């Protein structure tokens, strides 16, 4: 390998009907997924040889494709088997990030009519990385609330998982400039929405709230809501003004890339009582612990 040759993580991809190393998982420059971000995808993770809530991820993937008029060329059972095989061949059974995606594809004549394009279906599995590493779970994320507004749901349906991340990426740069490590975007009314690849929650006076509009209905978000109800903790989806979010007793994010992870600081200030110093609060801890317990529960998992 030459000095200027790009490197790729270990893993395996399924592309054009073949299993290949990640460095061979290529997409045509004429593909609408590349040229126009015309695609949908979903991501599951596997831990210790078990997928977590695989059925929920597959259901959302096929539901998203239907909303975008994309025809996935395999059924759910076949897609699941391809995901398993990518994990096996990629050697990431211990902790794997497994993505299935479909793009609008390529038109044989480079037509501007999306109906002429032939969709591209791909799956890949690489090592799982957490948004907040485990060694920082007692510290929590440092979040910046951005002035940048999330793409409104009237323009792009956020419940169909997509690659429209320009607003999120610009928000990240704004967060870096402010000395934070991650970002939450807002809507024009001043309510918080979501961050790059994660949903947000707050806890106030023993009650949990999460934004209900302009957000992806994340599988991890749904898991947190279910677990809170199992613990008989009141939870609701509603608009959350930025001032309310900053004044939370506790705050956390949810994502396939790490599960339930605490927010330690918002706009430079520790979350919750000063005596806690931004460390995760009791409800966040209970939910996080139960979330990982479910990874050994056959009702929530599927063997690789």
N, C-alpha and C positions, 0 to 999 in steps of 0.2 A: 504494500500500500504506500502510495506517495504521500508526501507531507500535506498536500492540499486536497487529498481525497477525503470526502466526508465519512464519518464513522456512524455506525448504526447500533442500536441496542441489540442484545441477543433476543431471539424469539423466532417466530415463524408466521408467515402470511399465506393466505389462500387467495390467489389472483388468477383470473382467467382459467379457472378449473385446475390449477396446480398449486401444490404447497412449495413455497420457496423461502429462502432466508430473507430477512427484513430488507437487506440492501437491494434485493431484486423485486421488491414490492413497489412497482412503478405505476404511474398513471399518465396517460397521454396528455400532452400540453393542449390538445384540442378538446379535452373532456370538459363538459359544462360544470362538473364539480370543481374543477380547477379554475376555469375562466369566469364562472358566475356564482360560485358557492352554491350551486344547485344540487343539493344532496341532503341526505339525512343519515343518522347513525345512532348507535347505542353502545354503551360500555358496561360490561359486567366485570366483577372481579372474582378470582378464585383464591382461596386461602387453604393451605394444607390439603390440596386435592379436592376441594369442594367449591362449586359455584355458589354464590349467595344470591338468592331470589332471581335465578336465571329466567324463570317463566315470566316474571314481571318485566324484565328487560326485553325479552323477545316480544311480548305483547305490545310494549310501547314502540319497539322498532317497526313492527308491521303496521301498527296504527299510524305512526308518523309517515311511513311510506305511502299509505293509502291517502292521507290528507294531502300529500304533495303530488299525487298521481304518479308515483314511482312503483313499478312492478318488480318486486323481488323475485328472482328466478328459481328460488328453492322454497320449500315449505319450512315451518318452524322446526320440525324434527330434524330435517337435514341441516338447517342452519346451526342448531345446537350441536350436532355431531361434528360439523366443520370447526366450530369453536373449540370443542374438546380436543380435536386432533391438532389444532394449532397450539394449544397448551402443551399437549404431549410432545409434539415435535420440537417445540420451542424450549422445553425444559423449564417451564415457569409454574409448575404445579404448586409450589410452596407459596408463591405470591405472584399472581398474574393479573395484568390489565388486558382485557380481551374486548376488542372493538369489532363490531360488524357495521358495514356501511354500504350505501348504494348511492351512486351519482346519476344524474340525468344521462351521462354517457357522451358518446361521440356520434355525430351525424356523418354517415358515409360521404355526403356531399357538402359538408360544412353548412348545412341549411340553418337558418335562423329560427326555424319552427321546432320547438321542443319535442313535438310529436315524432319527429324524424330521428331523434337520437336513440341509440341502443344503450340501455343502462349498463353501468359497471358495478358489479357486486364484489366486495372484498371483505375479508376477515383477517385480523392479525392479533397476535398475543405477544406481549412484551412484559418485562418485569414491572410489578406494581410500584408506583411511587405515591406517597401521601402528600396532600397539600400542606399538612402540618405533620412533620415527622414525630414519631412516638416519643422521642427524647425531649420534645418540647410541649408535651401535653399538659404539663403543670404551668407552663408559661402562657400558652395561647397565642393566637394570631394577632398581629397588629394590623388593624383595618382602617382604611381611609374611606370616608363617604364622599363620593365624587359629585362634582357639579354636572358631569356628563349624564345625560338621560339614556336609559335603556331603550332600545328600539321598541316603539309602542306595539302592543299586540294587534292593533288595527292594521299594521303594516306587515309584520311577520309574526305568525302564530308561534309563540314560545313553547307551546305544548308539543310541537313537532320538533324534536331535537335537531339543531342545525349548526352550521359553521359560521353564522353571521356574528363575528366576534370583533369587528372593527371598534365598536363602542367600548367593549370590554378591554381590549388591548390599550386603547388610548387612556382609559381609566386607570389601568395598571401603571402607565408611565406617570400619570398625575399622582398616584399613590407613592411611587418611588421618589418623585420630586418632593413630596411632603414628609418623607422619612418613614413611610409605612411599607409593609411588604405585600399587601393585597388590597383589594378594592371592592366596594359595594356601590352599584349604580342606583340612581333614583329615577322617579318618573316626574313629569312636569308639575304634578301637584305637591312634590316634595316628600313623597313616600319612598322608602327603600324598596328595592326590587331584588336583585341577586348579584352574585359575583361571578368571576370567570370559572365556570364549572361547579358552582355550589349554590345551594339555597341557604337562607339565613333565618334564624329564630332568635327571639328574645324571651326572657323570663322576668316577670314582674309580679311581686306579691303572690308568688306560688302558682302563677298562671303562665301558660306558654302561648305565644302568638308567632305567626309566620305570614309573610306577604301572600296575598291571594290573587294578585293580578300582575301581568307582565313578567311572569316567571315560568321556568320549566317546572312541570310537576314531577320532580325528581323521585326516583325509586327510593333513594336514601331519605328524602324528605317524607315520603309516605311511611317509611319504616319508623322514623322518629315519631310521627303522629300516632301510629299504631301502638308503639311502645309506651308513649305517654298515657294513652288511654288505658292500656293494660295496668299501668301503675296508678290509675285513677287521678292523674294530674290533668286539670282542665287545659284544653288546647283549642285554639281557633285560628282559622285563616282569615285575615282581614288586612286592610290598609294599615301600615305602620309609619307614622311620621318620623322624620329623621331625629327630631328632638326626643321623641319617645325611645327610639332605638339607642341613642346616646345615654339615656337615663336608665337603661335596663339594669336589673339586679344581676342578671347573667345573660350571656349571648353565646350562640354557637352556630357553626355551619354544618351542613350535611353534604356528603359527596361520596360517590363510589370510590373516589381516590382518597380514602381515609375514614369514611364513616361519619361519626359524630365527633366534631373537634371544637374545642372552646375558642372563643374570641377573648383575648386578654386586654386589648386596648382598642379604643375607637377614637380616631382623630387625636391620638397622642395621650388620651386620658384612660386610666385603668377602668375596666368594667366592674361595676358593683361597689360594695363598701371599700373604703380606703384601706381598712385593716386586712382585706383579702389580697390587695395588691394586684388585682387582675387575674388571680388564679381561678380555675374553674369552680363554679358553685356546686352545691349539693345536687340540684336537679340535673345539671349537665353531667355530673359524674354518674348518677344513677342510670341515666339514659345511655351513656357511653358504655358502661359496664354491661348492661343488658343487651345492647346491640352486639357486642362481641360474644356474649354467651350464646346468642342465637346462631352464631356461625357453626356451632356444633349440634344444632337442632335439625333433625331430618325433615321437619316440616318447612324449614326455611332454606334448605340447601339441596344441591344436586351434585352427585359425584362426577368428577372429571372422567 
